[in-house]
Amino acid sequence: MTGVAPGGAAQVLPVGQPDDFASAPKSQGRIALGRFVRNKVAMAATLLFVLIVVVSFVAPSLYHWKYDHADLDALSVQPGRQGHVLGTDETGFDLLARLMRGTQRDFVVIVVSTTIAVFLGTFVGAVAGYYGKLIDNLLMRMVDIMLVVPSLVILIVACKAFPAAATAQGIAVIFGLFGWMGLSRLVRAQVLSLREREFVEAARALGASDLRIVLRHLIPNVLPTILVFGTLFAAISIVAETSVTYLGYGVQPPDTSLGLLVTRGVDAVDTRSWLFYYPGTLIVVIVLAVNLIGEGIRKAFDPRHVQVRE
């Protein structure tokens, strides 16, 4: 590659070292990822959440107490006594072991419910927004009807009517099936405006099918909204599981969850405070971490929050 030096003489530029005007452009995903990585709060929240999940799944195999094993010689032991790091409850169950098991159950709720809600919300919203007219009216009227009754009420009624659904998996499926309506409205609104853009018209002119247009051109442009909704919904799902379990319709013994640990610790908050504050604090930390991750994703895709040169 050649260039012109200030004196007018030709200058050879090294191969593989392009000048500033020939630098390769970055994709939107790489730019957003770079912004997210530079967000110290979001990265700290991500690392904290990953650490909690890894510990909850790996540490039980290394910890000498199991969540379903009661130490009858250590009833209501305070933290740090008789080999129990966080103490025990009135039946001798190790609190740390049950916290790790509860975190596993809540992680199942997060993954299953968020996956179902994101898939249904994106599918319904994209179809309604792309085709419009009759299909749009039918789908949105269905959404309006489902929004009349809050998903938490449906979850309580379903768990009460079908006790077999009062498990982490059952709660996750029910909450996901009735928690996608908000996302469908957001996706529909954006697809309605995107379907008239030039790149969509060009794809149609080239013979692209409706499925290809939706999957390759529309949904990628709605991805920031989907990701933010997914993180916020994940936090809400933990609160929903805790609420349902606190009311007596959620996870039941011998299994456990963070919501069940908080529920059983409420009655002992004055005498055995560790049974309430440890699981309660862990729920707050997880929900806060997930919310901060969602806020970081939102800022990463929002150019108005960029403060440094990409």
NUMI-377232 format. One record per residue (C-alpha): residue number from 1; x, y, z. Coordinates in steps of 0.5 Angstrom, whole numbers, plus 500, padded with zeros to 3 digits. Each point is the difference from the previous one (the first is absolute). Example, Ala and Ser with C-alpha at 12.3 -4.5 7.8 and 13.67 -1.06 7.14 Angstrom:
2
NODE, 1, 525, 491, 516 $
NODE, 2, 502, 507, 498 $
END
This chain:
310
NODE, 1, 500, 500, 500 $
NODE, 2, 503, 507, 498 $
NODE, 3, 498, 507, 503 $
NODE, 4, 503, 507, 499 $
NODE, 5, 505, 503, 505 $
NODE, 6, 499, 507, 501 $
NODE, 7, 506, 502, 496 $
NODE, 8, 496, 497, 494 $
NODE, 9, 505, 493, 500 $
NODE, 10, 496, 494, 499 $
NODE, 11, 500, 496, 507 $
NODE, 12, 499, 492, 501 $
NODE, 13, 495, 499, 506 $
NODE, 14, 501, 493, 503 $
NODE, 15, 496, 494, 498 $
NODE, 16, 495, 499, 505 $
NODE, 17, 500, 507, 504 $
NODE, 18, 494, 504, 496 $
NODE, 19, 500, 507, 501 $
NODE, 20, 495, 504, 504 $
NODE, 21, 495, 500, 494 $
NODE, 22, 500, 493, 499 $
NODE, 23, 498, 497, 507 $
NODE, 24, 495, 495, 499 $
NODE, 25, 493, 502, 503 $
NODE, 26, 498, 496, 507 $
NODE, 27, 493, 497, 500 $
NODE, 28, 495, 502, 505 $
NODE, 29, 501, 494, 504 $
NODE, 30, 507, 501, 501 $
NODE, 31, 499, 507, 501 $
NODE, 32, 495, 499, 506 $
NODE, 33, 504, 494, 503 $
NODE, 34, 506, 505, 500 $
NODE, 35, 495, 505, 504 $
NODE, 36, 498, 495, 505 $
NODE, 37, 507, 498, 501 $
NODE, 38, 502, 507, 502 $
NODE, 39, 494, 501, 505 $
NODE, 40, 503, 498, 506 $
NODE, 41, 493, 499, 504 $
NODE, 42, 497, 496, 495 $
NODE, 43, 507, 495, 500 $
NODE, 44, 500, 500, 507 $
NODE, 45, 493, 498, 500 $
NODE, 46, 501, 495, 495 $
NODE, 47, 506, 497, 503 $
NODE, 48, 496, 499, 507 $
NODE, 49, 494, 497, 497 $
NODE, 50, 505, 495, 496 $
NODE, 51, 504, 499, 507 $
NODE, 52, 493, 498, 504 $
NODE, 53, 498, 495, 494 $
NODE, 54, 506, 497, 500 $
NODE, 55, 501, 499, 507 $
NODE, 56, 493, 498, 501 $
NODE, 57, 501, 494, 495 $
NODE, 58, 507, 498, 502 $
NODE, 59, 501, 501, 507 $
NODE, 60, 495, 495, 502 $
NODE, 61, 504, 494, 498 $
NODE, 62, 506, 503, 504 $
NODE, 63, 496, 502, 506 $
NODE, 64, 499, 495, 506 $
NODE, 65, 493, 501, 501 $
NODE, 66, 494, 499, 496 $
NODE, 67, 494, 504, 499 $
NODE, 68, 495, 494, 502 $
NODE, 69, 505, 497, 505 $
NODE, 70, 498, 502, 507 $
NODE, 71, 505, 500, 506 $
NODE, 72, 496, 498, 506 $
NODE, 73, 505, 502, 505 $
NODE, 74, 500, 508, 497 $
NODE, 75, 493, 502, 501 $
NODE, 76, 500, 508, 499 $
NODE, 77, 508, 501, 500 $
NODE, 78, 502, 507, 499 $
NODE, 79, 505, 501, 494 $
NODE, 80, 507, 498, 501 $
NODE, 81, 498, 494, 505 $
NODE, 82, 501, 493, 500 $
NODE, 83, 503, 500, 492 $
NODE, 84, 493, 504, 498 $
NODE, 85, 503, 506, 496 $
NODE, 86, 493, 504, 500 $
NODE, 87, 497, 496, 506 $
NODE, 88, 494, 495, 499 $
NODE, 89, 492, 501, 501 $
NODE, 90, 496, 496, 505 $
NODE, 91, 500, 494, 497 $
NODE, 92, 508, 499, 499 $
NODE, 93, 500, 502, 493 $
NODE, 94, 507, 504, 498 $
NODE, 95, 498, 507, 497 $
NODE, 96, 506, 501, 495 $
NODE, 97, 498, 493, 497 $
NODE, 98, 493, 502, 499 $
NODE, 99, 501, 507, 498 $
NODE, 100, 504, 497, 494 $
NODE, 101, 495, 495, 499 $
NODE, 102, 495, 506, 500 $
NODE, 103, 504, 504, 495 $
NODE, 104, 500, 494, 495 $
NODE, 105, 493, 500, 500 $
NODE, 106, 499, 507, 499 $
NODE, 107, 505, 500, 495 $
NODE, 108, 495, 494, 496 $
NODE, 109, 495, 505, 501 $
NODE, 110, 504, 506, 497 $
NODE, 111, 502, 496, 494 $
NODE, 112, 493, 496, 498 $
NODE, 113, 496, 506, 501 $
NODE, 114, 504, 505, 497 $
NODE, 115, 501, 495, 494 $
NODE, 116, 492, 499, 499 $
NODE, 117, 498, 507, 501 $
NODE, 118, 506, 503, 495 $
NODE, 119, 498, 495, 495 $
NODE, 120, 492, 501, 500 $
NODE, 121, 501, 507, 501 $
NODE, 122, 505, 501, 494 $
NODE, 123, 496, 495, 496 $
NODE, 124, 493, 503, 501 $
NODE, 125, 502, 507, 499 $
NODE, 126, 504, 499, 494 $
NODE, 127, 495, 497, 496 $
NODE, 128, 495, 505, 503 $
NODE, 129, 504, 506, 497 $
NODE, 130, 502, 497, 494 $
NODE, 131, 494, 497, 497 $
NODE, 132, 495, 506, 503 $
NODE, 133, 493, 500, 499 $
NODE, 134, 496, 494, 502 $
NODE, 135, 505, 496, 503 $
NODE, 136, 503, 506, 504 $
NODE, 137, 493, 502, 502 $
NODE, 138, 498, 493, 502 $
NODE, 139, 507, 499, 504 $
NODE, 140, 500, 506, 504 $
NODE, 141, 493, 499, 502 $
NODE, 142, 502, 494, 503 $
NODE, 143, 506, 503, 503 $
NODE, 144, 495, 505, 503 $
NODE, 145, 495, 495, 503 $
NODE, 146, 506, 496, 503 $
NODE, 147, 503, 507, 503 $
NODE, 148, 493, 501, 504 $
NODE, 149, 502, 495, 505 $
NODE, 150, 508, 501, 503 $
NODE, 151, 504, 494, 499 $
NODE, 152, 502, 499, 507 $
NODE, 153, 492, 499, 502 $
NODE, 154, 500, 495, 494 $
NODE, 155, 506, 497, 503 $
NODE, 156, 497, 499, 507 $
NODE, 157, 494, 497, 498 $
NODE, 158, 503, 495, 495 $
NODE, 159, 505, 498, 506 $
NODE, 160, 494, 499, 505 $
NODE, 161, 495, 496, 495 $
NODE, 162, 506, 496, 498 $
NODE, 163, 505, 498, 505 $
NODE, 164, 504, 496, 496 $
NODE, 165, 502, 507, 497 $
NODE, 166, 503, 503, 506 $
NODE, 167, 507, 498, 498 $
NODE, 168, 506, 505, 497 $
NODE, 169, 498, 497, 493 $
NODE, 170, 493, 501, 501 $
NODE, 171, 500, 507, 502 $
NODE, 172, 505, 502, 495 $
NODE, 173, 496, 497, 494 $
NODE, 174, 493, 503, 503 $
NODE, 175, 504, 507, 501 $
NODE, 176, 503, 500, 493 $
NODE, 177, 493, 498, 497 $
NODE, 178, 497, 506, 503 $
NODE, 179, 505, 505, 500 $
NODE, 180, 502, 501, 493 $
NODE, 181, 495, 505, 498 $
NODE, 182, 504, 507, 502 $
NODE, 183, 505, 497, 495 $
NODE, 184, 495, 499, 494 $
NODE, 185, 498, 507, 500 $
NODE, 186, 507, 503, 500 $
NODE, 187, 502, 495, 495 $
NODE, 188, 494, 502, 496 $
NODE, 189, 501, 507, 500 $
NODE, 190, 507, 500, 498 $
NODE, 191, 498, 495, 494 $
NODE, 192, 495, 504, 498 $
NODE, 193, 505, 506, 498 $
NODE, 194, 505, 496, 498 $
NODE, 195, 496, 496, 495 $
NODE, 196, 500, 506, 495 $
NODE, 197, 507, 501, 500 $
NODE, 198, 504, 500, 494 $
NODE, 199, 504, 494, 502 $
NODE, 200, 494, 496, 501 $
NODE, 201, 497, 502, 493 $
NODE, 202, 507, 498, 497 $
NODE, 203, 499, 493, 503 $
NODE, 204, 493, 499, 497 $
NODE, 205, 503, 503, 493 $
NODE, 206, 505, 494, 501 $
NODE, 207, 495, 495, 501 $
NODE, 208, 501, 499, 507 $
NODE, 209, 495, 496, 504 $
NODE, 210, 496, 503, 506 $
NODE, 211, 503, 495, 505 $
NODE, 212, 507, 502, 497 $
NODE, 213, 498, 508, 501 $
NODE, 214, 498, 499, 507 $
NODE, 215, 506, 496, 502 $
NODE, 216, 505, 503, 497 $
NODE, 217, 498, 507, 499 $
NODE, 218, 495, 502, 505 $
NODE, 219, 501, 496, 506 $
NODE, 220, 508, 502, 500 $
NODE, 221, 498, 508, 500 $
NODE, 222, 495, 498, 506 $
NODE, 223, 505, 496, 504 $
NODE, 224, 502, 506, 505 $
NODE, 225, 493, 500, 502 $
NODE, 226, 499, 493, 501 $
NODE, 227, 507, 499, 504 $
NODE, 228, 498, 506, 505 $
NODE, 229, 493, 497, 501 $
NODE, 230, 503, 493, 501 $
NODE, 231, 505, 502, 506 $
NODE, 232, 494, 504, 503 $
NODE, 233, 495, 494, 499 $
NODE, 234, 506, 496, 504 $
NODE, 235, 500, 504, 506 $
NODE, 236, 492, 500, 500 $
NODE, 237, 500, 493, 500 $
NODE, 238, 504, 499, 506 $
NODE, 239, 495, 505, 504 $
NODE, 240, 494, 496, 497 $
NODE, 241, 503, 494, 502 $
NODE, 242, 501, 503, 507 $
NODE, 243, 493, 503, 501 $
NODE, 244, 497, 493, 498 $
NODE, 245, 504, 496, 504 $
NODE, 246, 499, 505, 506 $
NODE, 247, 492, 499, 499 $
NODE, 248, 501, 493, 501 $
NODE, 249, 499, 498, 492 $
NODE, 250, 507, 499, 498 $
NODE, 251, 505, 495, 501 $
NODE, 252, 499, 496, 506 $
NODE, 253, 505, 495, 504 $
NODE, 254, 504, 496, 500 $
NODE, 255, 502, 504, 494 $
NODE, 256, 502, 507, 501 $
NODE, 257, 501, 507, 497 $
NODE, 258, 502, 507, 502 $
NODE, 259, 493, 502, 501 $
NODE, 260, 498, 494, 504 $
NODE, 261, 506, 502, 505 $
NODE, 262, 498, 507, 501 $
NODE, 263, 493, 498, 501 $
NODE, 264, 502, 495, 505 $
NODE, 265, 505, 505, 503 $
NODE, 266, 495, 505, 501 $
NODE, 267, 497, 497, 507 $
NODE, 268, 507, 499, 503 $
NODE, 269, 503, 507, 498 $
NODE, 270, 500, 502, 507 $
NODE, 271, 503, 494, 503 $
NODE, 272, 504, 497, 494 $
NODE, 273, 501, 506, 496 $
NODE, 274, 505, 497, 495 $
NODE, 275, 495, 495, 497 $
NODE, 276, 496, 506, 497 $
NODE, 277, 506, 505, 499 $
NODE, 278, 504, 496, 496 $
NODE, 279, 495, 497, 495 $
NODE, 280, 497, 507, 500 $
NODE, 281, 506, 504, 498 $
NODE, 282, 502, 495, 495 $
NODE, 283, 494, 501, 496 $
NODE, 284, 501, 507, 500 $
NODE, 285, 507, 499, 498 $
NODE, 286, 498, 496, 494 $
NODE, 287, 494, 505, 498 $
NODE, 288, 504, 506, 500 $
NODE, 289, 506, 496, 496 $
NODE, 290, 495, 498, 495 $
NODE, 291, 497, 507, 500 $
NODE, 292, 507, 504, 499 $
NODE, 293, 502, 495, 494 $
NODE, 294, 493, 502, 497 $
NODE, 295, 502, 507, 501 $
NODE, 296, 507, 499, 497 $
NODE, 297, 497, 497, 494 $
NODE, 298, 495, 505, 499 $
NODE, 299, 506, 505, 500 $
NODE, 300, 504, 496, 496 $
NODE, 301, 495, 500, 494 $
NODE, 302, 498, 508, 501 $
NODE, 303, 505, 504, 497 $
NODE, 304, 498, 506, 504 $
NODE, 305, 504, 497, 506 $
NODE, 306, 506, 500, 496 $
NODE, 307, 505, 504, 504 $
NODE, 308, 507, 497, 496 $
NODE, 309, 502, 500, 493 $
NODE, 310, 498, 493, 497 $
END
